[in-house]
Amino acid sequence: MPITKAVIAAAGRGTRFLPVVKSYPKELVPILSKPNIQYLIEEAIGAGITEIAIIIRIGETRIQNYFSPDPELEKYLTTNNKLQYLDSLKKIQESAKLIFIEQPANLPYGTGSPLLAAKSFVGSDPFVYMYGDDLTIEPKAGQFLSKMINTFDQYQPDEIIAVKDVGREEIARYGSAQYIDDQKYPHRLSAMLEKLPADQAPSTFAQGGRFIVTQKIFPLLETQELSKDNELWFSDASNTLAKNGVVLTQAFEGEEDWMTTGDPLRWLKANIILALQNPDYQSDLAKYLKTIL
Protein backbone atom coordinates (compact mmCIF):
# COMPACT_ATOMS: atom_id res chain seq x y z
CA MET A 1 0.00 0.00 0.00
CA PRO A 2 1.57 3.35 -1.02
CA ILE A 3 2.29 5.93 1.67
CA THR A 4 0.32 9.05 0.77
CA LYS A 5 -0.12 10.89 4.09
CA ALA A 6 2.24 13.04 6.12
CA VAL A 7 2.01 14.78 9.49
CA ILE A 8 4.05 17.92 10.21
CA ALA A 9 4.54 19.06 13.80
CA ALA A 10 4.03 22.84 13.95
CA ALA A 11 2.45 23.42 17.37
CA GLY A 12 5.53 24.52 19.31
CA ARG A 13 6.19 27.98 20.68
CA GLY A 14 9.64 28.45 19.15
CA THR A 15 10.88 30.32 22.21
CA ARG A 16 14.45 30.43 20.91
CA PHE A 17 13.19 32.79 18.19
CA LEU A 18 11.54 35.27 20.52
CA PRO A 19 10.67 38.06 20.24
CA VAL A 20 9.94 37.72 16.50
CA VAL A 21 7.72 34.63 16.91
CA LYS A 22 5.49 36.57 19.26
CA SER A 23 3.78 37.88 16.13
CA TYR A 24 3.89 34.83 13.86
CA PRO A 25 4.76 31.11 14.19
CA LYS A 26 8.35 29.96 13.88
CA GLU A 27 7.39 27.72 10.93
CA LEU A 28 6.87 30.90 8.89
CA VAL A 29 10.34 32.26 9.63
CA PRO A 30 11.80 32.48 6.11
CA ILE A 31 14.75 30.63 4.68
CA LEU A 32 15.64 32.74 1.65
CA SER A 33 12.29 33.58 0.05
CA LYS A 34 10.16 30.77 1.50
CA PRO A 35 9.12 29.91 5.05
CA ASN A 36 10.68 26.84 6.64
CA ILE A 37 7.45 24.83 6.52
CA GLN A 38 7.07 25.28 2.77
CA TYR A 39 10.29 23.35 2.19
CA LEU A 40 8.84 20.46 4.23
CA ILE A 41 5.61 20.43 2.26
CA GLU A 42 7.50 20.48 -1.05
CA GLU A 43 9.67 17.63 0.22
CA ALA A 44 6.62 15.55 1.09
CA ILE A 45 4.98 16.23 -2.28
CA GLY A 46 8.23 15.30 -4.04
CA ALA A 47 8.03 11.89 -2.34
CA GLY A 48 4.49 11.25 -3.55
CA ILE A 49 2.54 12.49 -0.52
CA THR A 50 -0.89 13.84 -1.44
CA GLU A 51 -2.44 14.58 1.99
CA ILE A 52 -0.60 16.59 4.62
CA ALA A 53 -1.82 17.36 8.13
CA ILE A 54 -0.16 20.33 9.81
CA ILE A 55 -0.56 20.22 13.58
CA ILE A 56 -0.90 23.76 14.91
CA ARG A 57 -1.59 25.54 18.19
CA ILE A 58 -5.17 26.33 19.15
CA GLY A 59 -6.26 29.52 17.42
CA GLU A 60 -3.34 29.60 14.98
CA THR A 61 -4.52 30.80 11.55
CA ARG A 62 -1.46 32.37 9.94
CA ILE A 63 0.07 29.18 8.54
CA GLN A 64 -3.24 28.26 6.94
CA ASN A 65 -3.63 31.80 5.58
CA TYR A 66 -0.18 31.60 4.01
CA PHE A 67 -1.07 28.50 2.01
CA SER A 68 -4.54 29.72 1.03
CA PRO A 69 -5.28 31.59 -2.23
CA ASP A 70 -5.30 35.40 -2.01
CA PRO A 71 -7.43 36.77 -4.88
CA GLU A 72 -6.55 40.42 -4.22
CA LEU A 73 -2.81 39.72 -4.21
CA GLU A 74 -3.12 37.58 -7.33
CA LYS A 75 -5.03 40.38 -9.06
CA TYR A 76 -2.30 42.88 -8.16
CA LEU A 77 0.50 40.57 -9.31
CA THR A 78 -1.31 39.80 -12.55
CA THR A 79 -1.70 43.51 -13.26
CA ASN A 80 2.00 44.07 -12.64
CA ASN A 81 3.14 40.91 -14.50
CA LYS A 82 4.57 39.34 -11.32
CA LEU A 83 2.24 36.39 -10.79
CA GLN A 84 5.19 34.00 -11.16
CA TYR A 85 6.21 34.86 -7.59
CA LEU A 86 3.33 32.68 -6.40
CA ASP A 87 4.17 29.71 -8.64
CA SER A 88 5.55 27.59 -5.80
CA LEU A 89 2.43 28.11 -3.69
CA LYS A 90 0.13 27.35 -6.61
CA LYS A 91 1.99 24.10 -7.24
CA ILE A 92 1.37 23.07 -3.63
CA GLN A 93 -2.32 23.93 -3.90
CA GLU A 94 -2.56 21.80 -7.05
CA SER A 95 -0.50 18.86 -5.76
CA ALA A 96 -1.65 18.12 -2.22
CA LYS A 97 -4.51 18.53 0.20
CA LEU A 98 -3.45 20.46 3.30
CA ILE A 99 -5.35 19.84 6.52
CA PHE A 100 -4.83 21.97 9.63
CA ILE A 101 -5.45 20.27 12.97
CA GLU A 102 -5.33 22.09 16.28
CA GLN A 103 -3.44 20.22 18.97
CA PRO A 104 -5.88 19.82 21.89
CA ALA A 105 -5.04 21.76 25.02
CA ASN A 106 -5.26 18.63 27.16
CA LEU A 107 -2.29 17.05 25.38
CA PRO A 108 1.10 17.64 27.01
CA TYR A 109 4.01 19.44 25.44
CA GLY A 110 6.36 17.22 23.44
CA THR A 111 6.98 15.63 20.06
CA GLY A 112 4.53 12.78 20.72
CA SER A 113 1.45 14.97 21.06
CA PRO A 114 1.18 16.03 17.38
CA LEU A 115 0.86 12.35 16.48
CA LEU A 116 -2.02 11.86 18.92
CA ALA A 117 -3.70 14.94 17.44
CA ALA A 118 -3.37 13.39 13.96
CA LYS A 119 -4.60 9.89 14.85
CA SER A 120 -7.95 10.22 13.08
CA PHE A 121 -6.31 11.80 10.03
CA VAL A 122 -3.84 8.96 9.40
CA GLY A 123 -6.36 6.17 10.02
CA SER A 124 -4.92 2.66 9.65
CA ASP A 125 -2.20 3.45 7.11
CA PRO A 126 1.55 4.00 7.63
CA PHE A 127 2.51 7.64 7.22
CA VAL A 128 5.36 10.15 7.22
CA TYR A 129 6.06 12.21 10.34
CA MET A 130 8.17 15.37 10.02
CA TYR A 131 9.53 17.73 12.66
CA GLY A 132 8.65 21.27 11.64
CA ASP A 133 12.05 22.80 12.41
CA ASP A 134 14.19 20.24 10.59
CA LEU A 135 15.30 20.81 7.02
CA THR A 136 16.35 18.27 4.39
CA ILE A 137 18.89 19.62 1.90
CA GLU A 138 18.95 17.58 -1.31
CA PRO A 139 19.30 17.99 -5.09
CA LYS A 140 15.62 17.16 -5.66
CA ALA A 141 12.83 17.71 -3.15
CA GLY A 142 11.61 14.39 -1.74
CA GLN A 143 14.63 12.38 -2.86
CA PHE A 144 15.63 11.21 0.62
CA LEU A 145 12.08 10.68 1.83
CA SER A 146 11.42 8.53 -1.23
CA LYS A 147 14.31 6.31 -0.16
CA MET A 148 12.76 5.94 3.28
CA ILE A 149 9.45 4.95 1.74
CA ASN A 150 11.17 2.42 -0.54
CA THR A 151 12.94 0.90 2.48
CA PHE A 152 9.62 0.64 4.28
CA ASP A 153 8.04 -1.08 1.29
CA GLN A 154 10.91 -3.57 1.14
CA TYR A 155 11.15 -4.55 4.82
CA GLN A 156 7.76 -3.55 6.31
CA PRO A 157 9.22 -2.54 9.70
CA ASP A 158 7.24 -0.94 12.52
CA GLU A 159 9.07 2.36 12.06
CA ILE A 160 11.93 3.98 10.15
CA ILE A 161 13.99 6.83 11.60
CA ALA A 162 16.17 9.13 9.50
CA VAL A 163 19.71 9.52 10.84
CA LYS A 164 22.81 11.48 9.96
CA ASP A 165 26.44 10.82 10.84
CA VAL A 166 27.29 14.06 12.67
CA GLY A 167 30.73 12.97 13.93
CA ARG A 168 32.13 12.73 17.44
CA GLU A 169 32.31 16.48 17.97
CA GLU A 170 28.55 16.97 17.47
CA ILE A 171 26.96 13.76 18.70
CA ALA A 172 26.73 14.90 22.34
CA ARG A 173 24.11 17.44 21.22
CA TYR A 174 21.79 14.71 19.93
CA GLY A 175 20.47 11.24 20.57
CA SER A 176 22.80 8.59 19.15
CA ALA A 177 21.68 5.40 17.44
CA GLN A 178 22.42 2.06 19.07
CA TYR A 179 22.17 -0.84 16.64
CA ILE A 180 21.33 -4.54 16.71
CA ASP A 181 23.31 -6.94 14.52
CA ASP A 182 20.52 -8.49 12.45
CA GLN A 183 21.07 -10.34 9.16
CA LYS A 184 17.44 -9.95 8.10
CA TYR A 185 17.01 -6.24 8.82
CA PRO A 186 19.85 -3.86 7.95
CA HIS A 187 20.45 -0.91 10.28
CA ARG A 188 18.06 -2.26 12.90
CA LEU A 189 17.83 0.03 15.92
CA SER A 190 17.77 -1.00 19.56
CA ALA A 191 17.46 2.56 20.93
CA MET A 192 18.26 6.23 20.45
CA LEU A 193 20.28 7.24 23.52
CA GLU A 194 19.91 10.90 24.37
CA LYS A 195 22.81 13.33 24.56
CA LEU A 196 25.53 11.07 25.87
CA PRO A 197 29.14 12.31 26.06
CA ALA A 198 30.95 11.56 22.81
CA ASP A 199 33.07 8.83 24.36
CA GLN A 200 29.93 7.04 25.59
CA ALA A 201 27.74 7.41 22.50
CA PRO A 202 27.15 4.05 20.78
CA SER A 203 27.47 5.65 17.34
CA THR A 204 27.79 9.04 15.67
CA PHE A 205 24.40 8.72 13.95
CA ALA A 206 21.90 11.32 15.18
CA GLN A 207 18.16 11.38 14.57
CA GLY A 208 17.23 13.58 11.61
CA GLY A 209 13.60 14.66 11.97
CA ARG A 210 11.98 12.33 9.40
CA PHE A 211 10.08 9.14 10.21
CA ILE A 212 7.90 6.48 8.65
CA VAL A 213 5.39 5.54 11.33
CA THR A 214 2.84 2.74 11.72
CA GLN A 215 -0.21 2.39 13.95
CA LYS A 216 1.83 0.52 16.55
CA ILE A 217 3.06 3.86 17.88
CA PHE A 218 -0.34 5.06 19.12
CA PRO A 219 -0.95 2.60 22.00
CA LEU A 220 2.55 3.37 23.24
CA LEU A 221 2.02 7.13 23.19
CA GLU A 222 -1.41 6.82 24.79
CA THR A 223 -0.05 4.86 27.77
CA GLN A 224 3.44 6.32 28.04
CA GLU A 225 4.50 8.08 31.23
CA LEU A 226 5.47 11.70 30.83
CA SER A 227 9.07 12.79 31.26
CA LYS A 228 10.27 14.47 34.44
CA ASP A 229 9.34 17.77 32.78
CA ASN A 230 5.79 16.53 32.08
CA GLU A 231 6.49 16.17 28.36
CA LEU A 232 5.46 13.41 25.94
CA TRP A 233 8.39 12.41 23.75
CA PHE A 234 8.02 10.52 20.49
CA SER A 235 11.56 9.17 20.87
CA ASP A 236 10.57 7.36 24.09
CA ALA A 237 7.75 5.57 22.25
CA SER A 238 10.12 4.71 19.41
CA ASN A 239 12.57 3.18 21.87
CA THR A 240 9.81 1.08 23.40
CA LEU A 241 8.76 -0.03 19.93
CA ALA A 242 12.36 -0.99 19.11
CA LYS A 243 12.40 -3.35 22.11
CA ASN A 244 9.32 -5.25 20.98
CA GLY A 245 9.30 -4.77 17.21
CA VAL A 246 11.44 -3.77 14.24
CA VAL A 247 12.70 -0.19 13.94
CA LEU A 248 15.16 0.63 11.15
CA THR A 249 17.19 3.71 10.30
CA GLN A 250 17.89 5.39 6.98
CA ALA A 251 21.03 7.53 6.74
CA PHE A 252 21.47 10.75 4.80
CA GLU A 253 24.21 10.11 2.24
CA GLY A 254 26.13 11.90 -0.49
CA GLU A 255 24.50 15.16 -1.52
CA GLU A 256 21.63 14.64 0.93
CA ASP A 257 21.91 16.47 4.22
CA TRP A 258 19.89 17.38 7.27
CA MET A 259 19.93 20.49 9.42
CA THR A 260 17.91 21.59 12.37
CA THR A 261 16.64 25.16 12.02
CA GLY A 262 15.21 25.42 15.53
CA ASP A 263 17.60 28.09 16.81
CA PRO A 264 18.86 31.33 15.20
CA LEU A 265 22.43 30.15 14.56
CA ARG A 266 21.46 26.94 12.76
CA TRP A 267 18.67 28.77 10.94
CA LEU A 268 21.31 31.23 9.69
CA LYS A 269 23.56 28.37 8.59
CA ALA A 270 20.66 26.84 6.64
CA ASN A 271 20.10 30.15 4.85
CA ILE A 272 23.76 30.34 3.87
CA ILE A 273 23.91 26.74 2.64
CA LEU A 274 20.78 27.06 0.51
CA ALA A 275 21.89 30.43 -0.84
CA LEU A 276 25.26 29.00 -1.88
CA GLN A 277 23.39 26.27 -3.79
CA ASN A 278 21.08 28.77 -5.51
CA PRO A 279 22.35 30.22 -8.83
CA ASP A 280 20.56 33.50 -8.07
CA TYR A 281 22.59 34.10 -4.91
CA GLN A 282 25.68 31.89 -4.83
CA SER A 283 28.14 34.09 -6.73
CA ASP A 284 27.41 37.35 -4.89
CA LEU A 285 27.20 35.64 -1.50
CA ALA A 286 30.44 33.73 -2.00
CA LYS A 287 32.25 36.95 -2.92
CA TYR A 288 30.78 38.73 0.08
CA LEU A 289 31.73 35.98 2.50
CA LYS A 290 35.33 36.11 1.27
CA THR A 291 35.48 39.83 2.06
CA ILE A 292 34.40 39.39 5.67
CA LEU A 293 36.16 36.14 6.61
Secondary structure, 3 states (H helix, E strand, C coil): CCCCEEEEEECCCCHHHCCHHHCCCHHHCEECCEEHHHHHHHHHHHCCCCEEEEEECCCCCHHHHHHCCCHHHHHHHHHCCCHHHHHHHHHHHHHCEEEEEECCCCCCECCCHHHHHCHHHHCCCCEEEEECCEEEECCCCCHHHHHHHHHHHHHCCCEEEEEEECCCCCHHHCEEEEEECCCCCCCEEEEEEECCCCCCCCCCEEEEEEEEECCCHHHHHHHCCCCCCCECCHHHHHHHHHHHCCEEEEECCCCCEEEECCCHHHHHHHHHHHHHHCCCCHHHHHHHHHHHC
